[in-house]
Amino acid sequence: QVQLVESGGGLVQPGGSLRLSCAASGSMFSIYTMGWYRQAPGKERELVATIARSGSTDYADSLKGRFTISRDNAKSTVSLQMNSLKPEDTAVYYCNVVVATSIGTKTYWGPGTQVTVSS
């Protein structure tokens, strides 16, 4: 099993910044992709950004330029720097990892951290 612990959510004013972090631990051979997804009230969960072990990144088109994803392979952590936040960024943000196991790959989700952008 793999455990994901997220941190860094909270309340921020429009235009402000937040940094989310997620630490993975447990039984895994290697972490392939790490990423962040979000789900706003009444909407489906959507991709925010992912980062491969090589450092290659993928972002939702609407978030490019405001959000930056990074990872530390040695610490099995992934972070999301969010700048120029807007009210529409309000959502629960979920950490996601794809790991190698003895029987293949497996995807894990964190419990989610609330981000609220409001004045």
Backbone as CSV, one residue per row, in Angstrom:
resi,resn,N_x,N_y,N_z,CA_x,CA_y,CA_z,C_x,C_y,C_z
1,GLN,0.826,-1.200,0.000,0.000,0.000,0.000,0.868,1.261,0.000
2,VAL,0.334,2.311,-0.604,1.004,3.600,-0.659,0.119,4.628,0.024
3,GLN,0.727,5.442,0.859,0.000,6.511,1.543,0.435,7.853,0.971
4,LEU,-0.522,8.709,0.760,-0.273,10.059,0.264,-0.758,11.063,1.305
5,VAL,0.121,11.967,1.678,-0.225,13.002,2.649,-0.087,14.359,1.972
6,GLU,-1.199,15.057,1.875,-1.231,16.364,1.226,-1.196,17.470,2.272
7,SER,-0.656,18.603,1.868,-0.643,19.760,2.760,-0.608,21.031,1.929
8,GLY,-0.970,22.144,2.561,-0.822,23.434,1.927,-2.093,24.097,1.464
9,GLY,-3.222,23.425,1.578,-4.464,24.061,1.170,-4.892,25.132,2.149
10,GLY,-5.950,25.859,1.791,-6.456,26.879,2.694,-7.237,27.939,1.961
11,LEU,-7.431,29.044,2.648,-8.174,30.178,2.116,-7.197,31.259,1.672
12,VAL,-7.398,31.765,0.475,-6.531,32.806,-0.052,-7.373,33.799,-0.832
13,GLN,-6.930,35.042,-0.855,-7.646,36.067,-1.610,-7.319,35.967,-3.094
14,PRO,-8.220,36.436,-3.932,-7.921,36.456,-5.371,-6.612,37.185,-5.647
15,GLY,-5.826,36.596,-6.549,-4.518,37.152,-6.846,-3.403,36.609,-5.984
16,GLY,-3.765,35.877,-4.952,-2.779,35.339,-4.035,-2.163,34.037,-4.533
17,SER,-1.302,33.466,-3.687,-0.589,32.242,-4.039,-0.721,31.211,-2.941
18,LEU,-0.644,29.963,-3.344,-0.588,28.842,-2.413,0.347,27.796,-2.993
19,ARG,0.923,27.016,-2.098,1.774,25.908,-2.528,1.263,24.637,-1.880
20,LEU,0.897,23.684,-2.705,0.461,22.383,-2.219,1.620,21.396,-2.291
21,SER,1.663,20.518,-1.308,2.676,19.476,-1.315,2.034,18.129,-1.026
22,CYS,2.658,17.083,-1.539,2.158,15.732,-1.336,3.369,14.804,-1.164
23,ALA,3.349,14.040,-0.097,4.426,13.090,0.172,3.896,11.666,0.080
24,ALA,4.593,10.848,-0.670,4.204,9.450,-0.837,5.113,8.560,0.003
25,SER,4.511,7.551,0.610,5.286,6.583,1.392,4.603,5.229,1.303
26,GLY,5.363,4.195,1.626,4.783,2.865,1.617,5.533,1.922,0.702
27,SER,4.846,0.877,0.342,5.448,-0.200,-0.439,5.341,0.088,-1.934
28,MET,6.452,0.453,-2.542,6.462,0.736,-3.977,7.883,0.622,-4.492
29,PHE,8.009,0.137,-5.698,9.329,0.029,-6.297,9.791,1.367,-6.845
30,SER,8.897,2.043,-7.517,9.254,3.307,-8.142,7.983,4.088,-8.434
31,ILE,8.090,5.394,-8.404,6.948,6.237,-8.757,7.110,6.702,-10.187
32,TYR,6.142,6.429,-10.994,6.172,6.897,-12.370,5.683,8.345,-12.420
33,THR,4.427,8.530,-12.586,3.863,9.867,-12.719,3.300,10.343,-11.390
34,MET,3.513,11.616,-11.093,2.887,12.263,-9.947,2.088,13.447,-10.470
35,GLY,1.016,13.757,-9.809,0.223,14.854,-10.334,-0.822,15.375,-9.376
36,TRP,-1.526,16.376,-9.852,-2.607,17.000,-9.106,-3.849,17.089,-9.984
37,TYR,-4.968,16.785,-9.393,-6.272,16.939,-10.007,-7.124,17.774,-9.054
38,ARG,-8.210,18.303,-9.556,-9.089,19.068,-8.685,-10.544,18.819,-9.029
39,GLN,-11.388,19.030,-8.045,-12.820,18.858,-8.241,-13.559,19.984,-7.529
40,ALA,-14.234,20.780,-8.322,-15.052,21.862,-7.779,-16.459,21.339,-7.508
41,PRO,-17.196,22.007,-6.633,-18.560,21.562,-6.324,-19.419,21.449,-7.583
42,GLY,-20.049,20.308,-7.738,-20.940,20.102,-8.872,-20.249,19.810,-10.181
43,LYS,-18.933,19.666,-10.150,-18.180,19.406,-11.381,-17.395,18.115,-11.267
44,GLU,-16.961,17.609,-12.396,-16.150,16.411,-12.415,-14.699,16.729,-12.044
45,ARG,-14.016,15.704,-11.570,-12.597,15.874,-11.281,-11.849,16.122,-12.594
46,GLU,-10.906,17.062,-12.555,-10.183,17.414,-13.764,-8.685,17.478,-13.501
47,LEU,-7.941,17.292,-14.572,-6.493,17.377,-14.495,-6.045,18.799,-14.199
48,VAL,-5.075,18.924,-13.288,-4.396,20.200,-13.083,-3.027,20.118,-13.751
49,ALA,-2.215,19.163,-13.291,-0.872,18.984,-13.858,-0.320,17.641,-13.443
50,THR,0.548,17.110,-14.298,1.275,15.890,-13.963,2.744,16.079,-14.302
51,ILE,3.583,15.274,-13.656,5.015,15.328,-13.909,5.569,13.905,-13.877
52,ALA,6.289,13.584,-14.924,6.883,12.260,-15.014,8.172,12.199,-14.196
53,ARG,8.669,11.001,-14.018,9.905,10.833,-13.262,11.067,11.582,-13.920
54,SER,10.989,11.699,-15.239,12.029,12.414,-15.989,11.960,13.924,-15.810
55,GLY,10.815,14.402,-15.303,10.608,15.836,-15.149,9.702,16.432,-16.210
56,SER,9.320,15.614,-17.165,8.403,16.093,-18.198,7.047,16.412,-17.579
57,THR,6.485,17.555,-17.952,5.244,18.018,-17.332,4.108,18.142,-18.334
58,ASP,2.906,18.099,-17.790,1.696,18.291,-18.588,0.738,19.122,-17.746
59,TYR,0.160,20.153,-18.346,-0.738,21.043,-17.630,-2.077,21.154,-18.342
60,ALA,-3.119,21.415,-17.568,-4.375,21.828,-18.180,-4.115,23.148,-18.889
61,ASP,-4.618,23.267,-20.095,-4.334,24.456,-20.905,-4.692,25.743,-20.180
62,SER,-5.782,25.738,-19.454,-6.261,26.956,-18.807,-5.393,27.386,-17.631
63,LEU,-4.494,26.512,-17.187,-3.700,26.809,-16.002,-2.238,27.099,-16.328
64,LYS,-1.861,26.898,-17.562,-0.472,27.143,-17.950,-0.096,28.595,-17.665
65,GLY,1.070,28.760,-17.061,1.541,30.097,-16.757,1.233,30.550,-15.341
66,ARG,0.228,29.938,-14.720,-0.106,30.313,-13.337,0.307,29.238,-12.335
67,PHE,0.245,27.988,-12.768,0.566,26.864,-11.879,1.858,26.209,-12.334
68,THR,2.652,25.767,-11.370,3.901,25.075,-11.670,4.009,23.827,-10.804
69,ILE,4.218,22.698,-11.456,4.362,21.443,-10.735,5.838,21.063,-10.679
70,SER,6.238,20.463,-9.564,7.620,20.005,-9.412,7.618,18.755,-8.533
71,ARG,8.709,18.016,-8.586,8.798,16.816,-7.759,10.218,16.604,-7.292
72,ASP,10.343,15.907,-6.183,11.632,15.521,-5.638,11.636,14.000,-5.586
73,ASN,12.329,13.381,-6.493,12.313,11.918,-6.573,12.935,11.278,-5.336
74,ALA,13.935,11.904,-4.792,14.603,11.339,-3.618,13.677,11.318,-2.406
75,LYS,12.781,12.297,-2.325,11.874,12.394,-1.174,10.469,11.885,-1.503
76,SER,10.241,11.497,-2.755,8.920,11.026,-3.194,7.842,12.070,-2.910
77,THR,8.141,13.291,-3.269,7.186,14.375,-3.057,6.886,15.088,-4.368
78,VAL,5.707,15.653,-4.421,5.304,16.477,-5.544,4.668,17.737,-4.988
79,SER,4.948,18.858,-5.630,4.424,20.140,-5.179,3.730,20.854,-6.330
80,LEU,2.832,21.739,-5.950,2.118,22.541,-6.938,2.126,23.984,-6.456
81,GLN,2.827,24.829,-7.158,2.850,26.258,-6.853,1.739,26.916,-7.657
82,MET,0.830,27.567,-6.963,-0.317,28.192,-7.611,-0.254,29.695,-7.392
83,ASN,-0.149,30.438,-8.473,-0.061,31.888,-8.412,-1.266,32.532,-9.092
84,SER,-1.463,33.793,-8.801,-2.562,34.566,-9.408,-3.878,33.798,-9.310
85,LEU,-4.163,33.325,-8.137,-5.345,32.490,-7.956,-6.636,33.263,-8.193
86,LYS,-7.602,32.549,-8.739,-8.904,33.117,-9.073,-9.994,32.366,-8.309
87,PRO,-11.138,32.992,-8.113,-12.228,32.286,-7.427,-12.572,30.954,-8.090
88,GLU,-12.447,30.876,-9.391,-12.761,29.629,-10.091,-11.736,28.528,-9.852
89,ASP,-10.652,28.839,-9.165,-9.692,27.803,-8.769,-10.124,27.101,-7.483
90,THR,-11.179,27.588,-6.880,-11.691,26.958,-5.662,-12.126,25.523,-5.955
91,ALA,-11.566,24.603,-5.190,-11.843,23.180,-5.418,-11.114,22.366,-4.354
92,VAL,-11.429,21.096,-4.329,-10.615,20.153,-3.571,-9.543,19.636,-4.521
93,TYR,-8.305,19.738,-4.084,-7.176,19.323,-4.901,-6.668,17.965,-4.415
94,TYR,-6.506,17.054,-5.355,-6.110,15.677,-5.041,-4.737,15.349,-5.625
95,CYS,-3.902,14.801,-4.793,-2.617,14.275,-5.246,-2.838,12.905,-5.879
96,ASN,-2.095,12.623,-6.913,-2.236,11.359,-7.646,-0.849,10.827,-7.986
97,VAL,-0.631,9.543,-7.748,0.638,8.940,-8.139,0.379,7.605,-8.826
98,VAL,1.231,7.302,-9.782,1.222,6.004,-10.436,2.541,5.340,-10.086
99,VAL,2.438,4.178,-9.456,3.651,3.535,-8.948,3.823,2.156,-9.552
100,ALA,5.055,1.711,-9.541,5.367,0.346,-9.958,5.262,-0.562,-8.748
101,THR,4.599,-1.667,-8.942,4.494,-2.676,-7.884,5.004,-4.009,-8.426
102,SER,4.985,-5.012,-7.585,5.468,-6.330,-7.998,4.584,-6.963,-9.065
103,ILE,3.377,-6.429,-9.240,2.450,-7.030,-10.205,2.046,-6.037,-11.288
104,GLY,2.761,-4.942,-11.399,2.440,-3.970,-12.441,2.386,-2.567,-11.893
105,THR,1.539,-1.730,-12.477,1.402,-0.357,-11.979,0.089,-0.212,-11.238
106,LYS,0.059,0.759,-10.348,-1.143,1.020,-9.584,-1.253,2.519,-9.343
107,THR,-2.470,3.019,-9.323,-2.727,4.437,-9.115,-3.288,4.659,-7.717
108,TYR,-2.754,5.685,-7.062,-3.231,6.047,-5.732,-3.659,7.511,-5.718
109,TRP,-4.639,7.792,-4.860,-5.143,9.145,-4.686,-5.000,9.568,-3.222
110,GLY,-4.673,10.834,-3.027,-4.679,11.381,-1.691,-6.091,11.720,-1.268
111,PRO,-6.292,12.067,0.002,-7.632,12.363,0.520,-8.179,13.705,0.043
112,GLY,-7.306,14.556,-0.486,-7.748,15.865,-0.967,-7.488,16.970,0.030
113,THR,-7.208,18.142,-0.492,-7.025,19.328,0.345,-7.819,20.478,-0.268
114,GLN,-8.546,21.180,0.569,-9.424,22.238,0.091,-8.638,23.515,-0.185
115,VAL,-8.892,24.077,-1.359,-8.368,25.394,-1.709,-9.563,26.298,-1.983
116,THR,-9.635,27.385,-1.252,-10.727,28.342,-1.415,-10.141,29.694,-1.738
117,VAL,-10.567,30.250,-2.865,-10.106,31.569,-3.292,-11.286,32.528,-3.182
118,SER,-11.190,33.412,-2.215,-12.321,34.302,-1.947,-11.838,35.535,-1.199
119,SER,-12.512,36.650,-1.445,-12.200,37.874,-0.713,-13.113,38.013,0.492
